[in-house]
Each structure stands twice: as structure tokens, then as C-alpha cells.
């Protein structure tokens, strides 16, 4: 039977404890002895189930990092990683494997591991891995607190992109902002769906009004109705005070329901009424209350399939899906990666006062562009954050991204490298002027970006797509001087403004320059 060894009464240099999960008692003792020597406090667990239980124990809040064996009977290391991620536990995990196989390491990294070591691991290697994990987690905790408090109103100018697919998202978002109809934003986790929602709010006549976010998948099912619609005092056990609810909190502004596909069916009925009638009924209340909200929903799920599976109401789906916007994954907008990396480096320099890192080498950037980023922009931001925090030099190198390096092992980066060989190609890339890698097909290159001649399927792109991209590039290059833009493009100023209007771009707005997409 699995047992959890009580926390040891030693002083932990990291201000917390290291959880060691391993079914082999000899390995547990070896790791325990090494960590104790370095001044860490440890919690020992004889397997995956016991390790997960440690987070529910009184000492669970003290765990700052985990050393996890990958191969264990019952609940194995990969399952432990998956369940930690599902529970939203952010403690960094260093996995141990005696096999050293690339497949097991890649699987662990994809499941969220921070680092890996191969048994038998030297005490110094383990010490470095733990120190790095604790250091990064502490800084990421501070960064998460900062990110919870968005500064000012976001607009579409704050979205960093040169991707035609994202330009389409921006055009649709600008059109949606001019109306009050429900919007459904679809896309994989980490693509920036909330940023698009905030940009719609910041461009609409509701800018400056409340923007209230609810993650429907993170609320316990028995509390969803109360949190959304509020409750009266005494409505249920534990309801000691009246609670207004998110609809009332967002009154006059925008309610953003993230992961709408996870909403329970019984709550979907009430949401449908709120969308149709503009009124809500609080839990335990005797009447209805009118609310004026702009509803924006988002999901990473296939809602239509959930309708077919009878997990989502068909009538609610069509009510929410009035104006759909699909945010593409990062692997389909690789041209945006250089600018995003540069932005994140600058952002970390300002927030963390870490001015030592000036940029990224072409080789490292090519590797990042080659990677598929299953966690999308959120994963890219975290990878750059960790690299900057742990970097030894002024330029981020391939070795500063060990997890990504493992996953793209054997991939030829040449097709993602920035242009032909020459002095500029070998120089480090400063964050102020990102160097965009040239795709495998022929491209028209400019200082601020690339205009691709072929699409992802190898076919020639339409003139409309290329024309729009050229106009946007010219506006950026000539800093919004429209007369100069028109002259350089060889068209009249009135023709330029007409084309911008056709593409759904406000001629008086500056183009996007500065935020995560």
C-alpha cells in the first residue's frame, strides 16, 4: 500500500518542500539524501497515487517542486503529469528515467515536465535542475499575478501579427465590435481568444465598461449557476451572504464565457433565457432581473460535435454562434513567432528588470519557428520566460530551450532560417528589430516582414490576400503616412482608402504593434 512519509522538519532554502515520487525505496533514499544535503525539505511518496495525494495533505501547499519517476506500477509518471495539469497544479516537475529513451522524455515534456534527468543522476545535476525549477516557478508566480491585472483598454492595435489568417481575425473582430450580437471565438488553448475578446470590447462602444471573465471549465459544477446568476442569502447551505453573480457584475459591459463547452446542461437552459430575454433569475430569488451585457463566448472544443453528442443544447449553440471567429493555432502562423519572441523578451526585461538578455540567435529562433507549439502562444511565452530567467549569456541560444530542443531533435532548421548566408544572417537578432525567418517558398521580403507568394498547400495565393499584406506592410514601413503609402504602391490616395474599407480596416487606426496574439 502506498504511504506518504510526513514532511521533514528541516529548513528548506526555497521556502518550501520538494515532493519525491518513486516506487523504488532505494531511489527515494538516494534523492532524499542529495536534497537534504543541499538544504531542502522533502516529502516522500511511494508511487503516483500517493504523490497526487500529497497535494491534498496539510503539507500540500508547501510543495515547490516535484522529482518524479516516469516508470511506476499503477499510476505512472505520465499519468501523474496529466492529472497535475488537469488540476491546475503549477509546481515544476523534474522527471527521472532509467531508460533515457527520447520517446519517454518527449512524452514527459509534452505532458508538462520542466526538466528531465537520467538515472543514476549526479547530485550536482539534480541540484541544478531543482534550483532552476524553483527559481523559475517563483518568478512565474509573480508574473501570473501581474498578468491577472490587465493595464488599460486593449484594442486590435495591441495584437502582434503579420499573418494573413490573423489579419482576417482582426477584420472580423472589428466588424463584430460595431454590433452587439453574441460572438463565439473558437480556437485551441493558448491561441489568444481572450485577447481577441478584450480587443472587441476595447474597440466597441462598451470600452471602459466592465469586462468580466468566467472560465466555465474551472468552476465546480454545483457552483456554476450561483457564480453566473448570483444567489440570495440562505438559498443553499453555506450561502451566508447575498451574491450578485457575474451577469450583474458585467452589466453595461461585456461578459466573456471561456470554455463555454464545459457548461452543465441544466445551466445552459438558464443561459439561453438570459441571451434571449436579457434577464436572469438568481438562485433562491423570486423574480427576474434585467441585465445589459455583450456576450462573448470561447471554446477549444468542437461545439457542433458536442451538440450531436447531446452534451450541448442545439438552440443555445445557434444563439451563441451568430458571429463565429476562429483564431488559428501558432503552427499556422509561424511568421508571427519572431515578433512575439522579441516582444516577450522586451516584456520580461521591463517587468523583471532583467536587461542582460538582448535577443536571440538565428539558430535558436529557427528552432522555435520549426516547433509546432501544441500549447500555442501561451507555451511560447512560458518558454521564452524560462529561457530569459535561466540564460547565462546576452543572447538566447538553442541550449536555453532544452525542452524544445528535445522535441525537434532531427528536424532540419534550414528551411526556417532567415535568408541566405551572409554577415546579417550570422549576427544575433536584437529584440528591437526581429528578423523574420523566410518560409520554404519564394517570398517578397521587406524590413518589417515577408509577403508569401505561395499558401500552405504550395499553391499561388490570391491577389486579394497578397494585396492586403502589401498594403499593411507599406503602412507599417511608412509609419502611417498615407500619401507616401499610396505613392509607393502606385495608386491614388482615394483608391488606398477604398481598399482599406473593403478589407474592413479603419484607415485612421494605426496597425497592430504591441501585444500577445
VMD Tcl script that draws the C-alpha trace (Angstrom):
set ca {
  {0.00 0.00 0.00}
  {1.29 3.42 -0.88}
  {2.29 5.60 2.04}
  {3.23 9.24 2.34}
  {6.23 9.99 4.53}
  {5.46 13.00 6.81}
  {7.26 16.27 5.96}
  {10.72 16.52 7.48}
  {11.44 19.30 9.93}
  {14.42 20.65 8.04}
  {14.81 24.22 6.83}
  {14.14 24.50 3.09}
  {16.27 27.01 1.25}
  {13.47 27.53 -1.27}
  {10.92 28.24 1.46}
  {9.05 25.01 0.72}
  {9.35 21.28 0.22}
  {10.38 19.03 -2.67}
  {8.00 16.13 -3.35}
  {9.84 12.95 -4.38}
  {7.63 10.35 -6.11}
  {9.26 6.99 -6.76}
  {8.15 3.40 -6.15}
  {11.78 2.28 -5.61}
  {12.75 2.80 -1.93}
  {16.48 2.88 -2.78}
  {15.98 5.66 -5.34}
  {13.82 7.59 -2.88}
  {16.54 7.43 -0.24}
  {19.24 8.50 -2.72}
  {17.27 11.54 -3.90}
  {16.24 12.35 -0.33}
  {19.86 12.26 0.85}
  {21.03 14.51 -2.02}
  {18.28 17.09 -1.49}
  {18.75 17.05 2.29}
  {22.45 17.74 1.82}
  {21.58 20.83 -0.22}
  {19.22 22.11 2.50}
  {15.86 21.21 1.00}
  {12.94 19.80 2.95}
  {11.42 16.68 1.36}
  {8.13 14.83 1.19}
  {8.48 11.22 0.03}
  {5.73 9.29 -1.78}
  {5.81 5.58 -2.71}
  {4.13 5.92 -6.10}
  {1.92 8.06 -8.29}
  {-1.32 7.84 -6.30}
  {0.44 8.76 -3.05}
  {2.25 11.60 -4.80}
  {-1.02 13.10 -6.06}
  {-2.46 12.69 -2.57}
  {0.42 14.73 -1.16}
  {-1.05 17.86 -2.73}
  {-4.27 17.28 -0.75}
  {-2.42 16.82 2.55}
  {-1.77 19.66 5.05}
  {1.74 19.94 3.60}
  {0.47 20.18 0.01}
  {0.67 23.95 -0.06}
  {4.39 23.82 0.78}
  {5.38 21.82 -2.31}
  {7.51 23.99 -4.60}
  {8.82 21.28 -6.98}
  {8.46 17.58 -7.76}
  {11.01 14.88 -8.59}
  {9.01 12.20 -10.41}
  {9.94 8.71 -11.59}
  {8.48 8.03 -15.03}
  {8.09 4.24 -14.83}
  {6.00 3.10 -11.86}
  {3.30 0.43 -11.39}
  {-0.29 1.65 -11.18}
  {-0.30 5.41 -11.74}
  {2.80 6.08 -13.85}
  {4.73 9.29 -14.29}
  {2.94 10.47 -17.46}
  {-0.44 9.99 -15.79}
  {0.76 11.95 -12.75}
  {1.80 14.81 -15.06}
  {-1.56 14.75 -16.86}
  {-3.52 14.78 -13.61}
  {-1.43 17.61 -12.16}
  {-2.12 19.66 -15.27}
  {-5.87 18.88 -15.11}
  {-5.94 20.07 -11.51}
  {-4.11 23.27 -12.40}
  {-1.13 22.49 -10.15}
  {1.79 24.58 -11.35}
  {4.65 23.11 -9.31}
  {7.52 22.34 -11.74}
  {8.29 18.65 -12.26}
  {11.71 17.10 -12.88}
  {11.22 13.60 -14.28}
  {13.65 10.72 -13.72}
  {14.03 7.89 -16.19}
  {16.36 4.94 -16.19}
  {15.65 4.26 -19.86}
  {16.91 7.55 -21.27}
  {14.83 6.95 -24.39}
  {13.96 10.00 -26.44}
  {10.30 8.89 -26.73}
  {9.73 8.80 -22.97}
  {11.46 12.16 -22.49}
  {9.42 13.79 -25.28}
  {6.20 12.37 -23.81}
  {7.09 13.80 -20.40}
  {7.92 17.23 -21.82}
  {4.68 17.30 -23.76}
  {2.84 16.42 -20.57}
  {4.35 19.48 -18.89}
  {7.63 18.38 -17.27}
  {10.09 21.18 -16.53}
  {13.29 19.14 -16.92}
  {14.50 15.56 -17.00}
  {17.41 13.58 -15.55}
  {18.63 10.09 -16.35}
  {19.25 7.59 -13.55}
  {21.66 7.37 -11.86}
  {21.66 11.16 -11.64}
  {24.58 13.00 -10.08}
  {23.72 15.15 -7.03}
  {25.00 18.28 -8.78}
  {22.81 17.71 -11.85}
  {19.80 17.20 -9.60}
  {20.69 20.29 -7.59}
  {20.87 22.43 -10.75}
  {17.54 21.10 -12.03}
  {15.78 21.78 -8.71}
  {17.34 25.24 -8.30}
  {16.29 26.25 -11.82}
  {12.76 24.90 -11.33}
  {12.24 26.71 -8.01}
  {13.71 29.93 -9.39}
  {11.52 29.95 -12.49}
  {8.37 28.98 -10.59}
  {8.86 31.82 -8.12}
  {9.21 34.37 -10.92}
  {6.34 32.85 -12.93}
  {4.14 33.15 -9.85}
  {4.87 36.88 -9.72}
  {4.29 37.21 -13.46}
  {0.91 35.43 -13.18}
  {-0.16 37.91 -10.52}
  {0.82 40.78 -12.83}
  {-0.99 39.28 -15.83}
  {-4.22 39.00 -13.84}
  {-4.41 42.79 -13.80}
  {-4.55 43.98 -17.45}
  {-3.36 47.56 -17.82}
  {-5.73 49.84 -19.69}
  {-8.02 49.06 -22.62}
  {-6.82 46.67 -25.30}
  {-7.61 47.19 -28.99}
  {-6.69 45.39 -32.19}
  {-3.60 47.60 -32.42}
  {-2.26 45.61 -29.46}
  {-2.22 42.32 -31.35}
  {1.17 41.39 -32.81}
  {0.78 39.71 -36.16}
  {1.76 39.78 -39.81}
  {-0.20 36.62 -40.60}
  {-2.97 36.81 -43.24}
  {-5.09 34.43 -41.15}
  {-4.79 36.66 -38.10}
  {-5.48 39.73 -40.24}
  {-8.78 38.06 -41.12}
  {-9.48 37.56 -37.40}
  {-8.79 41.26 -36.83}
  {-11.10 42.29 -39.69}
  {-13.90 40.09 -38.35}
  {-13.31 41.37 -34.82}
  {-13.54 44.99 -35.97}
  {-16.83 44.27 -37.71}
  {-18.16 42.42 -34.65}
  {-17.23 45.34 -32.40}
  {-19.60 47.59 -34.32}
  {-22.62 45.48 -33.31}
  {-23.99 43.95 -30.12}
  {-24.66 40.41 -31.34}
  {-23.26 37.35 -29.50}
  {-19.81 36.24 -30.64}
  {-18.30 32.75 -30.45}
  {-14.50 32.64 -30.58}
  {-13.10 29.19 -31.41}
  {-9.51 28.03 -31.23}
  {-7.05 25.81 -29.41}
  {-5.98 26.58 -25.85}
  {-3.37 29.34 -25.67}
  {-4.11 30.96 -29.05}
  {-5.23 34.27 -27.55}
  {-9.03 34.00 -27.61}
  {-9.40 36.23 -24.55}
  {-7.13 38.86 -26.11}
  {-9.39 38.97 -29.18}
  {-12.43 39.29 -26.89}
  {-10.80 42.18 -24.99}
  {-9.89 43.88 -28.28}
  {-13.53 43.64 -29.41}
  {-14.62 45.23 -26.13}
  {-11.92 47.92 -26.38}
  {-12.99 48.81 -29.94}
  {-16.74 48.84 -29.22}
  {-18.94 51.49 -27.63}
  {-18.65 49.48 -24.38}
  {-14.96 50.29 -23.97}
  {-14.21 51.44 -20.46}
  {-17.13 49.39 -19.13}
  {-16.72 46.14 -17.13}
  {-15.10 43.18 -18.85}
  {-15.89 40.12 -16.72}
  {-14.24 36.76 -17.45}
  {-15.62 33.39 -16.36}
  {-13.80 30.11 -17.05}
  {-16.73 27.70 -17.20}
  {-14.42 24.68 -17.08}
  {-12.72 25.75 -13.84}
  {-15.86 26.18 -11.70}
  {-17.20 23.23 -9.65}
  {-20.42 22.06 -11.30}
  {-22.54 22.69 -8.20}
  {-21.44 26.35 -8.09}
  {-21.71 27.35 -11.76}
  {-25.30 28.62 -11.54}
  {-24.60 30.64 -8.39}
  {-21.43 32.21 -9.78}
  {-23.09 33.18 -13.08}
  {-26.51 34.33 -11.89}
  {-25.92 35.02 -8.20}
  {-27.80 33.74 -5.14}
  {-29.87 35.04 -2.27}
  {-28.81 34.74 1.35}
  {-29.83 31.30 2.67}
  {-30.51 29.92 -0.82}
  {-28.39 26.85 -0.01}
  {-26.08 25.56 2.70}
  {-23.16 27.95 3.03}
  {-24.95 30.89 1.37}
  {-24.43 33.23 4.32}
  {-24.44 36.39 2.19}
  {-26.19 37.56 -0.96}
  {-24.05 37.23 -4.11}
  {-24.75 39.32 -7.24}
  {-23.21 36.98 -9.83}
  {-21.14 37.61 -12.96}
  {-24.06 38.74 -15.15}
  {-24.84 41.59 -12.77}
  {-21.13 42.35 -12.34}
  {-20.82 42.72 -16.14}
  {-23.97 44.84 -16.50}
  {-23.35 47.57 -19.08}
  {-20.18 45.87 -20.30}
  {-19.02 42.52 -21.67}
  {-19.30 39.02 -20.20}
  {-16.65 36.64 -21.56}
  {-17.57 32.99 -21.00}
  {-14.41 30.97 -21.65}
  {-14.65 27.21 -22.27}
  {-18.41 27.52 -22.79}
  {-18.47 23.90 -23.98}
  {-17.92 22.71 -20.39}
  {-21.10 24.36 -19.09}
  {-23.51 21.85 -17.46}
  {-26.75 21.19 -19.38}
  {-29.05 22.49 -16.62}
  {-27.17 25.81 -16.54}
  {-27.34 26.02 -20.34}
  {-31.13 26.40 -20.05}
  {-30.76 29.49 -17.86}
  {-28.05 30.91 -20.09}
  {-30.34 30.54 -23.12}
  {-33.02 32.54 -21.33}
  {-30.50 35.23 -20.38}
  {-29.35 35.54 -24.00}
  {-32.89 35.55 -25.43}
  {-34.68 37.72 -22.88}
  {-31.85 39.78 -21.40}
  {-32.88 38.80 -17.89}
  {-31.64 36.42 -15.20}
  {-33.05 34.68 -12.13}
  {-30.81 34.40 -9.08}
  {-30.63 31.13 -7.13}
  {-33.27 31.36 -4.39}
  {-34.75 34.52 -5.93}
  {-38.47 35.11 -6.53}
  {-38.28 37.20 -9.66}
  {-36.13 38.09 -12.66}
  {-33.64 40.89 -13.15}
  {-32.85 42.72 -16.40}
  {-29.19 42.85 -17.46}
  {-27.49 44.64 -20.35}
  {-24.42 42.67 -21.37}
  {-22.43 41.95 -24.51}
  {-21.88 38.17 -24.51}
  {-18.67 36.76 -25.98}
  {-18.10 33.01 -25.65}
  {-15.00 30.96 -26.38}
  {-14.18 27.29 -26.65}
  {-11.41 24.94 -27.69}
  {-13.95 22.17 -28.22}
  {-15.97 21.24 -31.31}
  {-19.33 22.58 -30.09}
  {-21.26 21.14 -33.03}
  {-19.96 17.68 -32.15}
  {-20.99 18.23 -28.52}
  {-24.45 19.12 -29.80}
  {-24.53 15.81 -31.70}
  {-23.34 14.03 -28.54}
  {-26.19 15.75 -26.61}
  {-23.72 17.48 -24.30}
  {-24.64 20.96 -25.54}
  {-28.07 22.37 -26.35}
  {-28.66 22.91 -30.06}
  {-30.81 26.02 -29.51}
  {-28.12 27.59 -27.30}
  {-25.41 26.74 -29.85}
  {-27.19 28.66 -32.61}
  {-27.84 31.57 -30.24}
  {-24.14 31.84 -29.36}
  {-22.79 31.09 -32.84}
  {-24.29 34.18 -34.51}
  {-20.85 35.64 -35.33}
  {-18.12 32.94 -35.24}
  {-14.43 33.87 -35.19}
  {-11.76 31.16 -35.45}
  {-8.32 32.01 -34.03}
  {-5.63 29.96 -35.85}
  {-3.03 27.95 -33.91}
  {0.53 29.25 -33.79}
  {1.80 26.47 -36.09}
  {-0.38 28.01 -38.83}
  {1.05 31.50 -38.27}
  {4.76 30.82 -37.86}
  {5.61 34.21 -39.38}
  {4.41 35.76 -36.11}
  {6.90 33.85 -33.91}
  {9.94 36.18 -34.35}
  {7.96 39.29 -33.42}
  {6.29 37.50 -30.49}
  {9.65 36.27 -29.17}
  {11.09 39.79 -29.37}
  {8.03 41.20 -27.62}
  {8.23 38.67 -24.79}
  {11.95 39.35 -24.28}
  {11.31 43.09 -24.02}
  {8.33 42.48 -21.75}
  {10.38 40.35 -19.37}
  {13.19 42.90 -19.38}
  {10.78 45.62 -18.25}
  {8.77 43.60 -15.73}
  {11.60 41.58 -14.21}
  {14.40 44.16 -14.64}
  {16.46 41.56 -16.47}
  {18.25 43.63 -19.07}
  {21.09 41.14 -19.54}
  {19.35 39.24 -22.38}
  {19.32 41.38 -25.54}
  {17.85 38.97 -28.07}
  {18.00 35.51 -29.63}
  {20.41 33.85 -32.06}
  {19.21 32.94 -35.59}
  {19.68 29.23 -34.85}
  {17.52 29.35 -31.72}
  {14.87 31.42 -33.49}
  {14.80 28.97 -36.41}
  {14.29 26.14 -33.91}
  {11.36 27.96 -32.29}
  {9.80 28.59 -35.71}
  {10.23 24.90 -36.62}
  {8.44 23.70 -33.46}
  {4.67 23.09 -33.67}
  {3.74 24.67 -30.26}
  {0.82 22.49 -29.14}
  {0.28 24.97 -26.28}
  {0.37 27.88 -28.77}
  {1.27 31.43 -27.70}
  {0.91 30.70 -24.00}
  {3.50 27.92 -24.33}
  {5.81 30.17 -26.37}
  {5.60 32.92 -23.76}
  {6.40 30.48 -20.94}
  {9.33 29.01 -22.91}
  {10.83 32.47 -23.54}
  {10.24 33.46 -19.90}
  {12.11 30.42 -18.60}
  {14.91 30.85 -21.12}
  {15.45 34.52 -20.16}
  {15.39 33.74 -16.43}
  {17.92 30.92 -16.73}
  {20.12 32.25 -19.54}
  {23.83 32.78 -18.87}
  {24.59 35.00 -21.85}
  {23.23 38.07 -23.59}
  {21.66 36.11 -26.45}
  {19.25 33.19 -26.09}
  {20.66 30.08 -27.75}
  {19.34 26.65 -28.70}
  {20.61 25.31 -25.37}
  {18.41 27.78 -23.48}
  {15.36 25.87 -24.74}
  {16.16 22.26 -23.68}
  {12.57 21.00 -23.84}
  {12.04 22.35 -27.35}
  {15.46 21.07 -28.43}
  {14.48 17.55 -27.36}
  {11.17 17.67 -29.23}
  {12.59 18.88 -32.55}
  {15.58 16.55 -32.47}
  {16.42 15.55 -36.04}
  {14.41 18.37 -37.66}
  {16.24 20.36 -40.34}
  {16.06 24.04 -39.31}
  {17.47 25.34 -42.60}
  {14.04 25.81 -44.18}
  {13.14 28.13 -41.30}
  {16.41 30.09 -41.22}
  {16.38 33.79 -42.01}
  {17.51 34.12 -45.63}
  {20.77 33.32 -47.41}
  {24.19 33.15 -45.81}
  {25.96 36.41 -45.16}
  {27.03 38.76 -42.39}
  {23.48 39.64 -41.39}
  {22.41 36.01 -41.23}
  {25.01 35.12 -38.61}
  {24.52 38.16 -36.39}
  {22.42 37.91 -33.21}
  {18.89 39.26 -33.53}
  {18.20 42.15 -31.15}
  {14.67 42.23 -29.73}
  {14.01 45.72 -31.14}
  {14.22 44.57 -34.79}
  {13.06 40.93 -35.09}
  {14.36 39.00 -38.09}
  {11.53 37.04 -39.66}
  {12.53 33.56 -40.95}
  {11.92 33.08 -44.66}
  {9.48 30.27 -45.47}
  {10.43 27.42 -47.79}
  {8.66 29.01 -50.77}
  {9.72 32.17 -52.59}
  {8.81 35.39 -50.81}
  {8.95 39.12 -51.31}
  {10.94 40.38 -48.33}
  {10.88 43.78 -46.66}
  {12.41 45.14 -43.48}
  {9.23 44.65 -41.47}
  {8.09 41.27 -42.75}
  {7.52 38.87 -45.62}
  {4.83 38.58 -48.21}
  {4.49 34.92 -49.15}
  {3.82 34.03 -52.76}
  {2.53 30.50 -52.01}
  {0.00 29.29 -49.45}
  {0.50 26.39 -47.02}
  {-0.64 23.94 -49.70}
  {2.00 25.14 -52.15}
  {-0.49 26.97 -54.37}
  {-0.19 30.59 -55.53}
  {-2.08 32.87 -53.15}
  {-4.93 35.06 -54.39}
  {-4.17 38.62 -55.48}
  {-6.52 39.91 -52.76}
  {-4.53 38.21 -49.97}
  {-1.18 39.42 -51.33}
  {-2.56 42.92 -51.94}
  {-3.81 43.27 -48.37}
  {-0.50 42.09 -46.95}
  {1.44 44.55 -49.15}
  {-0.79 47.44 -48.03}
  {-0.35 46.58 -44.34}
  {3.43 46.23 -44.81}
  {3.59 49.60 -46.57}
  {1.57 51.34 -43.83}
  {3.95 49.95 -41.20}
  {7.04 50.80 -43.26}
  {6.00 54.41 -43.88}
  {4.59 54.81 -40.35}
  {1.03 55.57 -41.40}
  {1.87 58.39 -43.84}
  {-0.96 57.52 -46.20}
  {0.06 59.84 -49.04}
  {3.51 58.24 -49.12}
  {1.98 54.75 -48.85}
  {-0.29 55.43 -51.84}
  {2.58 56.93 -53.87}
  {4.89 53.98 -53.19}
  {2.16 51.47 -54.03}
  {1.43 53.34 -57.26}
  {-2.23 54.02 -56.52}
  {-4.28 57.09 -55.66}
  {-4.94 58.05 -52.04}
  {-8.72 57.62 -52.53}
  {-8.12 54.14 -54.01}
  {-6.00 53.22 -50.99}
  {-8.74 54.29 -48.57}
  {-11.36 52.43 -50.61}
  {-9.30 49.23 -50.50}
  {-8.78 49.58 -46.73}
  {-12.53 49.94 -46.29}
  {-13.14 46.83 -48.41}
  {-10.80 44.85 -46.17}
  {-12.55 46.09 -43.03}
  {-9.61 48.21 -41.83}
  {-10.21 51.63 -40.31}
  {-7.82 53.98 -42.21}
  {-7.49 56.20 -39.15}
  {-6.28 53.37 -36.93}
  {-2.62 52.52 -36.58}
  {-1.73 48.95 -37.35}
  {-1.03 46.40 -34.57}
  {2.27 46.77 -32.82}
  {2.47 45.52 -29.29}
  {0.86 42.59 -27.51}
  {0.38 38.88 -27.46}
  {-1.98 37.44 -30.11}
}
mol new
graphics top color blue
foreach p $ca { graphics top sphere $p radius 0.5 }
foreach p [lrange $ca 0 end-1] q [lrange $ca 1 end] { graphics top cylinder $p $q radius 0.2 }
display resetview
